[in-house]
Amino acid sequence: MRIATSQIYSSSVATMDSQQAQLLQIQQQISTGVAISNPADNPLGAAQAVQLSATSATLTQYASNQNTALTSLQLEDTTLTSVTSTLQSINSLIIEAQNGSLTDSARQAIAQQMSGYRSQLLTLANTTDGAGNYIFAGFQSTSQVFSNQSGGGVTYNGDAGQRVMQVAGTRTIAVGDTGTSVFQSVQAVGSDIVASGNSSNTGTGVISPVTVTDPTQATNNDGYTITFVTAASYTVKDTTTGVTSAPIAYAAGSSIPLGSPTPGMNVTLTGTPAAGDSFGVSPATAPQNTDVFASIDSIISALNTPTAGSTAATANLTNALNTGLTQLGNSLSNVITVQASVGGREQEVKALQTVTSTNSLQVTSNLSDLTSTDTVAAISQYEQLSNALTASQKSFAATQNLSLFQYLNP
């Protein structure tokens, strides 16, 4: 078989060019530490690297979201701790004010102190984060959460939206609670039913806290009004159904059953009510019982009302303090419940942070293994190609000496 000299030259040069290109590529991998500099180097590896890079970016975003969520929840947790402390201080003042030996001026001093705590509570309700956003305003984060009303109470300027954040592939978590859910709500379960006396009463009647005798009765969720038609008799009206009982003879200290046909709770009246006096029993979730600021304002108003020389005023003060104590206790329980929820979300985010961190490290490691140069293997391959190129060059040089002209023209 005859092989042309030009064919030998072309084949040898092509082989050496290919070896030099491979040698250059490996040399670049060793010097840069990158095994895949462009998709042509390793198409399958490049595709896997793109997927891993996208996964890494997603995990990085989740980690950022988790940090932001945890910061928000920790701020709310700290704020609610302060809210709880403030409400407990107000609760202590109410108990102090129930001391019947206090003078009007002493109670007014307590009212002033309570007003200070009330202002502190409003400041906490209007807490902002580092960016100036109100944490209890829902989606209206740039609006002050609560503002005082001229006649007492507050106005909620936020909305019912609850801000959430994506913290994992299939998990979003609430990073805040609304002002209404914290300061203007109570829990339907576990809260005490509220007994109250009409502030316009002229007798000395005092209503006791509600005693639940049968928790299974649905009528426990109804509202009731006890009205004295005379000083010696009263009627009980279920304000939910509109049913009013026949007049019942009054005996101080006797329990008054509430609920029909089977009573589920009762209250006790003491003192001497006057004709026209009325008392109420309402669910903890009734609108007049859920606003903690309105409850505090009512207590402050009662403390500032003189009672000296008036047994009726003293009875009204006692009723107002008892009612306020029940309402505040329900509000305090609600805040504690909300804070427990916040704490649970904090723990969940921390657990997700651990998982995300582990996954990120694994993805980073996999991406590094895929795209980084195996230096030992690359140097070994470099030596092999270098030796092969040297052999090719020597072989090509020897082939050049096979020409017959070398012997014809010595």
C-alpha positions in Angstrom: 0.0 0.0 0.0 1.5 3.3 -1.1 1.1 6.2 1.4 1.8 9.7 0.1 4.3 11.9 1.9 1.7 14.7 2.2 -0.7 12.3 3.9 1.9 11.3 6.5 2.6 15.0 7.2 -1.0 15.9 7.5 -1.8 13.0 9.8 1.2 13.7 12.0 0.5 17.4 12.2 -3.2 16.9 13.0 -2.3 14.4 15.8 0.2 16.9 17.3 -2.3 19.8 17.1 -4.9 17.7 18.9 -2.4 16.8 21.6 -1.3 20.4 22.0 -4.9 21.5 22.3 -5.6 18.9 25.0 -2.4 19.8 26.8 -3.3 23.5 26.8 -6.8 22.7 28.1 -5.5 20.7 31.0 -2.8 23.3 31.7 -5.6 25.9 32.0 -7.6 23.6 34.3 -4.6 23.2 36.6 -3.8 26.9 36.6 -7.4 28.1 37.2 -8.7 25.3 39.3 -11.8 25.2 37.1 -12.7 22.0 35.3 -15.5 23.4 33.2 -14.9 26.8 31.8 -17.4 26.5 29.0 -20.2 24.0 28.2 -18.2 22.3 25.4 -15.7 21.1 28.0 -18.3 18.8 29.5 -21.9 19.3 28.3 -23.5 16.9 30.8 -21.5 18.4 33.7 -22.3 21.9 32.5 -26.0 21.2 32.6 -25.7 19.7 36.1 -23.7 22.7 37.2 -26.4 25.1 36.0 -29.0 23.2 37.9 -26.9 23.1 41.1 -26.2 26.9 40.7 -29.9 27.6 40.5 -30.6 25.4 43.6 -27.8 27.2 45.4 -29.3 30.6 44.5 -32.8 29.5 45.7 -31.4 28.3 49.0 -29.5 31.5 49.5 -32.8 33.4 49.0 -34.5 31.2 51.5 -31.7 31.7 54.0 -32.1 35.5 53.6 -35.9 35.3 54.0 -35.4 33.1 57.1 -33.1 35.7 58.6 -35.6 38.5 57.9 -38.5 36.5 59.3 -36.6 35.6 62.4 -35.7 39.2 63.0 -39.3 40.3 62.7 -40.6 37.5 64.9 -37.9 38.2 67.6 -38.9 41.9 67.6 -42.6 41.0 68.0 -41.7 38.5 70.7 -39.7 41.1 72.7 -42.5 43.7 72.3 -45.2 41.3 73.5 -43.0 40.5 76.5 -43.1 44.2 77.4 -46.9 44.3 76.7 -47.4 41.4 79.1 -45.3 43.2 81.8 -47.3 46.4 81.3 -50.7 44.6 81.5 -49.5 42.8 84.7 -48.6 46.1 86.2 -52.1 47.5 85.4 -53.6 44.4 86.8 -51.7 44.9 90.1 -53.0 48.5 90.3 -56.6 47.4 89.9 -56.2 44.9 92.8 -54.6 47.7 94.8 -57.5 50.0 94.0 -60.0 47.5 95.3 -58.9 48.3 98.8 -62.0 49.8 100.3 -60.0 52.0 102.7 -58.4 54.1 100.0 -59.4 57.7 99.7 -60.6 59.4 96.5 -57.2 61.2 96.2 -55.4 57.9 96.6 -57.5 56.3 93.9 -56.8 59.3 91.6 -53.1 58.8 92.1 -53.5 55.2 91.1 -55.5 56.4 88.0 -52.6 58.7 87.1 -50.1 55.8 87.4 -52.4 53.6 85.3 -52.6 56.4 82.7 -48.8 56.2 82.4 -48.9 52.5 81.8 -51.7 53.0 79.3 -49.5 55.4 77.4 -46.6 52.9 77.6 -49.0 50.2 76.2 -50.0 52.5 73.3 -46.3 53.1 72.5 -45.7 49.4 72.4 -48.7 48.9 70.2 -47.1 51.4 67.8 -43.7 49.7 67.7 -41.7 50.0 64.5 -38.9 47.9 63.1 -35.5 49.1 61.9 -37.0 50.3 58.6 -39.7 52.4 60.3 -42.5 49.9 59.5 -45.2 49.4 62.2 -45.2 45.8 63.1 -48.8 45.5 64.2 -50.4 47.4 61.3 -50.9 44.5 58.9 -50.3 45.5 55.3 -50.6 49.2 56.2 -47.1 49.1 57.7 -46.5 52.9 57.1 -49.6 53.9 59.1 -49.5 54.4 62.8 -51.3 51.4 64.3 -53.4 53.1 67.0 -54.4 56.7 67.6 -56.3 58.0 70.7 -59.9 59.0 70.3 -61.0 62.2 71.9 -63.7 60.5 74.1 -61.5 57.6 75.1 -60.4 54.4 73.5 -58.4 54.1 70.3 -58.8 53.9 66.6 -57.1 51.1 64.7 -55.5 52.5 61.5 -54.1 49.2 60.1 -55.9 46.4 58.3 -56.6 42.7 58.8 -53.7 41.6 56.5 -51.1 39.3 58.0 -47.7 39.5 56.4 -46.1 36.2 55.4 -42.8 35.2 53.9 -41.6 32.2 51.9 -39.0 30.4 54.0 -38.9 27.1 52.2 -40.0 25.4 49.0 -43.5 24.6 50.3 -43.6 26.8 53.5 -44.7 30.3 54.1 -44.8 31.7 57.6 -46.5 34.7 59.2 -44.0 37.2 60.3 -46.4 39.5 62.1 -49.8 39.8 63.8 -52.3 42.6 63.5 -53.1 45.1 66.2 -56.7 43.9 66.4 -55.6 40.3 67.0 -53.3 41.4 69.8 -55.0 44.4 71.5 -58.6 44.2 70.5 -59.4 40.5 70.7 -59.7 37.7 73.3 -59.6 34.0 73.0 -63.0 32.4 72.6 -61.9 29.4 74.6 -60.4 29.7 78.0 -61.5 33.4 78.6 -63.8 34.4 81.5 -67.4 35.5 80.9 -67.7 39.2 82.0 -70.2 40.4 84.6 -70.8 44.2 84.9 -72.9 46.8 86.6 -74.5 49.8 84.9 -72.6 52.9 85.9 -75.9 54.7 86.3 -77.1 52.4 89.1 -78.4 54.3 92.2 -78.5 51.3 94.5 -75.7 49.5 96.3 -75.9 46.2 94.4 -72.7 44.5 93.5 -72.5 41.6 91.0 -70.1 38.7 91.5 -67.9 37.1 88.8 -69.7 34.5 86.7 -69.6 30.9 87.9 -69.9 28.3 85.1 -71.8 25.3 86.4 -72.3 23.4 83.1 -69.7 24.2 80.4 -71.7 22.2 77.8 -74.6 24.6 77.7 -74.8 26.6 74.5 -76.6 29.4 76.3 -73.3 30.2 78.1 -72.5 32.1 74.9 -75.5 34.3 75.2 -75.7 37.8 76.8 -77.9 38.5 79.8 -79.4 41.6 81.4 -80.6 41.6 85.0 -83.0 44.5 85.6 -84.7 45.4 88.9 -88.3 46.3 88.2 -88.6 47.1 91.9 -86.1 47.1 94.7 -87.4 43.6 95.7 -87.7 41.9 92.3 -85.9 41.6 89.0 -86.1 40.0 85.6 -83.5 38.2 83.6 -83.4 38.8 79.8 -81.4 36.7 77.4 -80.3 39.5 75.0 -79.3 36.9 72.4 -82.8 35.3 72.1 -84.8 38.2 73.4 -86.6 36.1 76.0 -87.3 37.8 79.4 -88.2 35.9 82.5 -91.1 36.8 84.8 -90.2 39.0 87.9 -88.2 37.1 90.5 -88.0 38.0 94.2 -84.6 39.3 95.1 -82.6 37.9 98.0 -79.1 39.4 98.6 -76.4 36.8 98.3 -78.6 34.3 96.4 -77.3 32.9 93.1 -79.1 33.9 89.9 -79.2 31.1 87.4 -78.6 32.1 83.7 -79.7 30.0 80.7 -82.9 28.3 79.8 -84.2 25.7 80.0 -81.1 24.3 81.8 -78.9 27.0 83.4 -75.2 26.7 82.6 -73.9 29.5 84.8 -74.9 31.9 87.6 -74.0 35.1 89.3 -74.6 36.4 92.8 -75.9 39.9 93.7 -75.2 41.5 97.1 -76.2 44.8 98.5 -79.5 46.7 97.9 -80.2 47.5 94.2 -82.7 50.2 93.5 -85.6 50.0 91.1 -84.2 50.6 87.6 -80.7 49.3 88.3 -79.4 46.8 85.9 -76.5 44.4 85.6 -75.1 42.5 82.6 -73.4 39.3 81.7 -71.7 39.0 78.3 -69.4 36.6 76.5 -65.7 37.4 76.7 -65.7 37.9 73.0 -68.4 40.6 73.0 -67.2 43.8 71.4 -67.4 45.8 74.7 -65.0 43.3 76.3 -62.2 42.8 73.7 -60.5 46.3 73.4 -57.9 46.5 76.1 -57.5 50.3 75.7 -61.2 50.8 76.2 -61.2 48.6 79.3 -58.3 50.5 80.8 -60.0 53.9 80.0 -63.2 52.7 81.8 -61.1 51.7 84.8 -59.3 55.0 84.9 -62.7 56.9 84.6 -64.1 54.9 87.5 -61.0 55.6 89.7 -61.3 59.3 89.0 -65.0 59.4 90.1 -65.3 60.4 93.7 -67.1 58.0 96.0 -66.8 59.7 99.4 -70.1 59.7 101.3 -71.9 57.7 98.5 -72.5 54.0 99.0 -74.0 53.9 95.5 -70.8 55.4 94.0 -68.8 52.9 96.0 -70.8 50.0 94.6 -70.4 51.3 91.0 -66.7 51.6 91.6 -66.5 48.0 92.9 -68.5 46.7 89.8 -66.3 48.7 87.4 -63.1 47.4 89.0 -64.3 43.8 89.0 -65.4 44.1 85.4 -62.1 45.7 84.4 -60.1 43.0 86.2 -61.9 40.2 84.2 -61.6 42.1 80.9 -57.9 42.8 81.5 -57.3 39.1 82.5 -58.8 38.0 79.2 -56.7 40.5 77.2 -53.6 39.4 79.0 -54.4 35.7 78.3 -54.8 36.6 74.6 -51.5 38.4 74.4 -49.8 35.4 76.0 -51.4 33.1 73.5 -50.3 35.3 70.6 -46.8 35.4 72.0 -46.8 31.6 72.3 -47.7 31.4 68.6 -44.8 33.8 67.8 -42.4 31.7 69.8 -43.5 28.6 67.9 -42.9 30.3 64.6 -39.5 31.4 65.8 -38.5 27.8 66.6 -39.8 26.7 63.2 -37.7 29.3 61.4 -34.6 28.3 63.4 -35.2 24.6 62.5 -35.5 25.6 58.8 -32.3 27.6 59.0 -30.5 24.5 60.1 -31.9 22.4 57.3 -31.3 25.2 54.7 -27.7 25.6 55.9 -27.0 21.9 55.6 -28.6 21.7 52.1 -26.6 24.7 51.0 -23.3 23.2 52.1 -24.2 20.0 50.3 -25.1 21.8 47.1 -22.0 23.9 47.3 -19.9 20.8 47.8 -21.5 19.0 44.9 -21.0 22.0 42.6 -17.4 22.3 43.6 -16.8 18.6 43.0 -18.4 19.0 39.5 -16.6 22.2 38.4 -13.3 22.2 40.3 -10.2 20.6 38.9 -8.9 17.3 40.4 -5.3 18.6 40.5 -3.7 15.2 41.0 -5.6 13.6 38.2 -5.1 16.6 35.9 -1.3 16.6 36.5 -1.2 12.9 35.8 -3.1 13.4 32.6 -0.9 16.4 31.7 2.2 14.2 32.0 0.7 11.5 29.9 -0.3 13.9 27.1 3.1 15.6 27.3 4.9 12.3 26.9 2.6 11.4 24.0 3.2 14.7 22.3 6.9 14.3 22.7 6.7 10.8 21.2 4.6 12.1 18.3 7.2 14.8 17.6 10.1 12.3 17.6 8.1 9.9 15.4 7.4 12.7 13.0 11.0 13.7 12.9 12.0 10.1 12.2 9.5 9.8 9.4 10.9 12.8 7.6 14.2 10.9 7.1 12.5 8.1 5.1 12.6 10.1 1.8 14.6 8.4 -1.1 16.0 11.8 -2.1 18.1 11.6 1.0 20.0 8.7 -0.5 20.1 10.1 -4.1 21.5 13.4 -3.1 23.8 12.6 -0.2 
